Structure formats: C-alpha cells, structure tokens
C-alpha cells in the first residue's frame, strides 16, 4: 500500500511542478529579471500584513509572511515578522 501512496505522491509532485512552470512562464517573464515576481511577493506581504491582529493570525499567515520576506531578501522583515507576538505564538503553538 505504501508503494501506491509513493507513486501517487510522485505523480502529484510532477503535476504541481508542471503547473508552477506554466504559471511562471505566463505571468513572470524572464526578461524582467524577476521584477514582476518581486512586486507580487511584496503585494502578498502587504496583503497578509493587513490581517495581523490578536486572534486573527492563521497558520497560513504565520507561514507566509516570514517566508515571503526571506524570498525578498529582507532580513529585517523576517526579523520583524518573527518578533510579532501574534505570528510567533501561532508558530509556537504548532
């Protein structure tokens, strides 16, 4: 039975990678040196940051903000995200 799950996992991973490549090709052209991707990541940080409030931080928000800041190369942003008590507590509880 584990072999079946391993085969399904491999197929799903291949499918996700193909979808990711198609999205990157369509929406993030290589000719702009990643500027569009950076703008999208910053827009996501801004969007998720609006939801930071006691009792409103979800696991997704707690995962996304530090990761996006790291992808942007913003060490200070990662530090501020981890110092935010709402985000830290959500990560700590898990």
Buried (B, 14 or more C-beta within 10 A) or exposed (E): EEEEEEEEEEEEEEEEEEEEEEEEEEEBEEEEEEEEBBEEBBEBBEEBBEEBEEEEBEEEBBBBBBBBBEBBEBEEBBEBBBEBEBBBEBBEEE
